[in-house]
Amino acid sequence: MSKFWKLGIVGWPLGYSLSPLMHTAALAAAGLAGEYKEHPVKPEALDRWLREEAPRLDGFNVTMPLKGAAYVWAQEKGRIEGAASSVAHAMRVINAVKMEEGIPVGFNTDGGGFLLPLRGMDLAGASVILLGAGGAARAILAVLAINTGVEKITIWNRSPANAGAAMRDLAGLSEFIDPKLVLEANHDLPSLPVEECGLFINATPMGQEGKEDVPAALLKRLGRRQIVYDLVYEPRETALIRSARAQGCRTVTGDEMLAGQGAAAFEFWTGVPAARVLPAMKKALDGHFAPGG
């Protein structure tokens, strides 16, 4: 009898996630029997869920606001996948867990998923502006610093304390990072050095449906030689992406990272190569975002 894969996502709140859509398509494309379900769990109930429910699954994604707590749990009860220079170790956040005979193995696919749409774009020597300091932003910060050769990263976050914590975590990986990398926090959104950046990244909820947009005054300062990357995928075309395209920038939308990290997680759980299921995941997302989808 073939294995029935029990996969899912844990976070709070849920109901907005497109992961069930993508992973259901991936299971079909891979010819695997299984299911992918949502597990809405409040932060205060996470310990009990991890103890009682997680062992019944083969693998699951972790989303806001539980990535840091899940990292601590996986580290204490199992292990974290990857070398000492991996994103998970660097920033103490994971977004994927697989259960091996009841033992959790944590991993972070956000960094690799972020870089996937940037393949072929030379970022060496670039200046980067990163809005946000949450779980995904921290993964992006680490992968940029370790793997791309960027020259400067400026972080903005509503909470200066969170931005500072992200920078301190990254400092723990100094042996893997070019010592010439300039890393700074700027807590004044209007004064960000937009004109000098080669890559502008929004890793905050700004632009989501029902949320405020990235300030228009900031968007007007974008230029055609820049790459603009918005992690928001609902809507697929945010005010940031529309403005960037109008000004001739190269753009990357949040669904591209979503599919990339999802395919990497699927490979982590099942062993099926990410490249095999990525087209099916992208097709599922295209169907969702199509008019009437």
C-alpha positions as CSV (number, residue, x, y, z in Angstrom):
1,M,0.0,0.0,0.0
2,S,1.4,3.4,-1.0
3,K,2.2,6.0,1.6
4,F,-0.4,8.7,2.4
5,W,1.4,11.9,3.0
6,K,0.0,14.1,5.9
7,L,1.2,17.6,5.3
8,G,0.0,21.0,6.5
9,I,0.7,24.5,7.7
10,V,0.6,25.9,11.3
11,G,0.2,29.6,12.0
12,W,-2.2,32.3,13.4
13,P,-4.4,33.4,11.9
14,L,-4.8,31.2,8.8
15,G,-7.4,31.1,6.0
16,Y,-5.4,33.4,3.7
17,S,-2.6,31.0,2.9
18,L,-2.2,29.7,-0.6
19,S,0.0,26.9,0.6
20,P,-2.8,24.3,0.5
21,L,-3.5,25.2,-3.1
22,M,0.1,24.8,-4.1
23,H,0.9,21.6,-2.2
24,T,-2.3,19.9,-3.3
25,A,-1.1,20.6,-6.9
26,A,2.4,19.3,-6.0
27,L,1.1,16.1,-4.6
28,A,-0.9,15.5,-7.8
29,A,2.1,16.4,-10.0
30,A,4.4,14.0,-8.0
31,G,1.8,11.2,-8.2
32,L,1.6,11.0,-4.4
33,A,-1.4,10.3,-2.3
34,G,-1.9,12.7,0.5
35,E,-3.4,15.9,2.0
36,Y,-2.3,19.4,3.0
37,K,-4.3,21.0,5.8
38,E,-4.4,24.2,7.7
39,H,-3.8,24.1,11.5
40,P,-4.7,27.5,13.0
41,V,-2.9,27.7,16.3
42,K,-2.5,30.7,18.6
43,P,1.0,31.4,19.9
44,E,-0.1,30.4,23.5
45,A,-1.3,27.1,22.3
46,L,1.7,26.2,20.1
47,D,3.5,24.1,22.7
48,R,0.6,21.8,23.1
49,W,0.0,21.5,19.4
50,L,3.7,20.7,18.8
51,R,3.6,18.0,21.5
52,E,0.3,16.4,20.6
53,E,-0.5,17.1,16.9
54,A,2.8,17.6,15.1
55,P,4.0,14.0,15.5
56,R,0.9,12.9,13.5
57,L,2.1,14.7,10.4
58,D,4.9,13.9,8.0
59,G,5.8,17.5,7.5
60,F,4.4,21.0,7.9
61,N,5.1,24.7,7.1
62,V,5.3,27.3,9.9
63,T,4.1,30.8,9.3
64,M,3.6,34.0,11.2
65,P,4.0,34.5,14.1
66,L,5.4,31.1,15.0
67,K,8.7,30.7,13.1
68,G,11.0,31.6,16.0
69,A,9.2,29.5,18.6
70,A,9.2,26.5,16.1
71,Y,13.0,26.9,15.7
72,V,13.5,26.7,19.5
73,W,11.3,23.6,19.6
74,A,13.0,21.8,16.7
75,Q,16.4,22.6,18.1
76,E,15.6,21.3,21.6
77,K,13.6,18.2,20.6
78,G,15.3,17.3,17.3
79,R,17.7,19.2,15.0
80,I,18.0,22.0,12.5
81,E,18.9,20.9,9.0
82,G,21.8,22.6,7.3
83,A,25.4,23.8,7.9
84,A,26.3,26.4,10.5
85,S,26.0,29.1,7.8
86,S,22.4,28.2,6.9
87,V,19.6,30.7,7.1
88,A,17.9,28.7,9.9
89,H,20.9,28.7,12.1
90,A,21.7,32.3,11.3
91,M,18.4,33.9,12.0
92,R,16.8,31.3,14.4
93,V,13.7,30.9,12.4
94,I,12.3,28.0,10.4
95,N,9.4,27.7,8.0
96,A,9.4,23.9,7.4
97,V,9.5,20.9,9.7
98,K,9.6,17.2,8.8
99,M,8.9,14.5,11.4
100,E,11.3,11.5,11.4
101,E,9.9,8.8,13.7
102,G,8.4,11.5,15.9
103,I,11.6,13.7,15.9
104,P,11.4,17.1,14.4
105,V,13.9,18.3,11.8
106,G,13.6,22.1,11.1
107,F,14.6,23.8,7.9
108,N,14.2,27.3,6.3
109,T,13.3,27.5,2.7
110,D,12.5,31.2,2.7
111,G,16.1,32.2,1.7
112,G,16.3,29.8,-1.2
113,G,12.8,30.7,-2.3
114,F,13.7,34.4,-2.3
115,L,16.8,33.9,-4.5
116,L,15.1,31.6,-7.0
117,P,13.5,34.4,-9.1
118,L,16.7,36.4,-9.0
119,R,18.8,33.7,-10.8
120,G,20.8,35.3,-13.5
121,M,20.8,38.8,-11.9
122,D,24.2,39.9,-10.6
123,L,23.8,41.4,-7.2
124,A,27.5,41.7,-6.4
125,G,28.3,45.1,-5.1
126,A,24.7,46.2,-4.9
127,S,23.1,48.3,-2.2
128,V,19.9,46.8,-0.8
129,I,17.0,48.3,1.1
130,L,15.0,45.7,3.1
131,L,11.7,46.7,4.7
132,G,10.9,44.4,7.6
133,A,12.6,42.3,10.3
134,G,10.2,39.4,10.7
135,G,10.8,35.7,10.0
136,A,10.9,36.0,6.2
137,A,12.9,39.3,6.3
138,R,15.5,37.7,8.6
139,A,15.9,34.8,6.2
140,I,16.3,37.2,3.3
141,L,18.9,39.3,5.3
142,A,21.0,36.2,5.9
143,V,20.9,34.8,2.4
144,L,21.7,38.2,0.9
145,A,24.7,38.6,3.2
146,I,26.0,35.1,2.8
147,N,25.4,34.2,-0.8
148,T,25.1,37.3,-3.1
149,G,28.1,39.6,-2.5
150,V,25.9,42.7,-2.0
151,E,27.8,45.7,-0.6
152,K,25.3,47.3,1.7
153,I,22.0,46.4,3.3
154,T,19.8,49.0,5.0
155,I,17.0,47.6,7.2
156,W,13.9,49.5,8.1
157,N,11.3,48.1,10.6
158,R,8.5,49.7,12.6
159,S,10.2,48.2,15.7
160,P,13.8,49.3,16.0
161,A,14.3,46.6,18.6
162,N,13.4,43.9,16.0
163,A,15.7,45.4,13.4
164,G,18.5,45.4,16.0
165,A,17.8,41.8,16.9
166,A,18.0,40.7,13.2
167,M,21.3,42.5,12.8
168,R,22.8,41.0,16.0
169,D,21.8,37.5,14.8
170,L,23.5,38.1,11.5
171,A,26.6,39.3,13.3
172,G,27.0,35.8,14.7
173,L,27.8,34.6,11.2
174,S,30.6,37.0,10.6
175,E,33.0,34.2,9.5
176,F,30.7,33.5,6.5
177,I,30.1,37.1,5.5
178,D,32.4,39.5,3.5
179,P,33.8,41.9,6.2
180,K,33.3,44.8,3.8
181,L,29.5,44.4,3.9
182,V,27.9,47.5,5.4
183,L,24.8,46.7,7.5
184,E,22.8,49.5,9.0
185,A,19.3,50.2,10.4
186,N,17.4,53.3,9.4
187,H,14.3,53.9,11.4
188,D,13.0,56.9,9.4
189,L,11.1,55.5,6.4
190,P,11.0,58.8,4.3
191,S,14.8,59.2,4.5
192,L,15.7,55.7,3.2
193,P,18.4,56.0,0.5
194,V,16.1,54.7,-2.3
195,E,18.0,56.4,-5.2
196,E,21.2,54.6,-4.4
197,C,19.8,51.0,-4.0
198,G,20.0,48.3,-6.6
199,L,17.5,46.1,-4.9
200,F,14.4,47.3,-3.0
201,I,12.6,44.6,-1.0
202,N,9.3,44.9,0.9
203,A,9.0,42.1,3.5
204,T,6.3,43.8,5.5
205,P,2.5,43.5,5.4
206,M,2.4,47.0,3.6
207,G,0.4,46.6,0.4
208,Q,-1.7,43.6,1.6
209,E,-5.4,43.9,1.0
210,G,-6.8,46.0,3.8
211,K,-3.3,47.3,4.9
212,E,-1.6,50.6,4.1
213,D,0.7,50.8,1.1
214,V,4.3,51.6,1.0
215,P,4.3,55.4,1.1
216,A,3.8,57.0,-2.4
217,A,6.6,59.5,-1.7
218,L,9.0,56.6,-1.4
219,L,7.8,54.9,-4.5
220,K,8.3,58.0,-6.6
221,R,12.0,57.8,-6.0
222,L,12.5,54.4,-7.6
223,G,14.4,54.3,-10.8
224,R,14.6,52.1,-13.9
225,R,17.9,50.5,-13.1
226,Q,16.5,49.0,-9.9
227,I,15.0,45.6,-9.0
228,V,11.9,45.9,-6.8
229,Y,10.8,42.7,-5.0
230,D,7.5,42.6,-3.0
231,L,6.9,39.6,-0.8
232,V,3.2,40.4,-0.6
233,Y,1.2,38.1,-2.9
234,E,-2.4,39.2,-2.1
235,P,-2.9,41.2,-4.3
236,R,-0.4,39.9,-6.8
237,E,0.1,43.4,-8.1
238,T,0.6,45.8,-5.2
239,A,0.9,49.5,-5.4
240,L,4.7,49.0,-5.0
241,I,4.8,46.7,-8.0
242,R,2.6,48.9,-10.2
243,S,4.6,52.0,-9.4
244,A,7.9,50.2,-10.0
245,R,6.8,48.8,-13.4
246,A,5.5,52.3,-14.4
247,Q,9.0,53.6,-13.7
248,G,10.8,50.9,-15.7
249,C,12.1,48.8,-12.8
250,R,12.5,45.1,-12.9
251,T,9.9,43.6,-10.6
252,V,9.5,40.3,-8.7
253,T,6.1,39.5,-7.2
254,G,5.4,37.7,-4.0
255,D,3.9,34.6,-5.6
256,E,7.2,33.9,-7.2
257,M,8.9,33.5,-3.8
258,L,5.9,31.7,-2.5
259,A,6.2,29.0,-5.1
260,G,9.9,28.8,-4.8
261,Q,10.0,28.2,-1.0
262,G,7.0,25.9,-1.3
263,A,8.7,23.7,-3.9
264,A,11.8,23.5,-1.7
265,A,9.7,22.5,1.3
266,F,8.0,19.8,-0.7
267,E,11.4,18.4,-1.6
268,F,12.5,18.6,2.0
269,W,9.5,16.5,3.1
270,T,9.1,14.0,0.3
271,G,12.4,13.8,-1.6
272,V,10.7,14.8,-4.9
273,P,12.9,17.4,-6.6
274,A,11.6,20.9,-6.3
275,A,12.0,21.4,-10.1
276,R,9.5,18.6,-10.7
277,V,6.6,20.3,-8.8
278,L,7.4,24.0,-9.2
279,P,5.6,24.3,-12.6
280,A,2.4,22.7,-11.0
281,M,2.6,25.1,-8.1
282,K,3.0,28.1,-10.4
283,K,0.1,26.9,-12.5
284,A,-2.1,26.6,-9.4
285,L,-1.2,30.1,-8.4
286,D,-1.8,31.5,-11.9
287,G,-5.3,29.9,-11.8
288,H,-5.9,31.6,-8.4
289,F,-4.9,35.0,-9.6
290,A,-6.6,34.8,-12.9
291,P,-9.9,36.9,-13.2
292,G,-12.6,34.8,-11.6
293,G,-10.0,32.4,-10.1
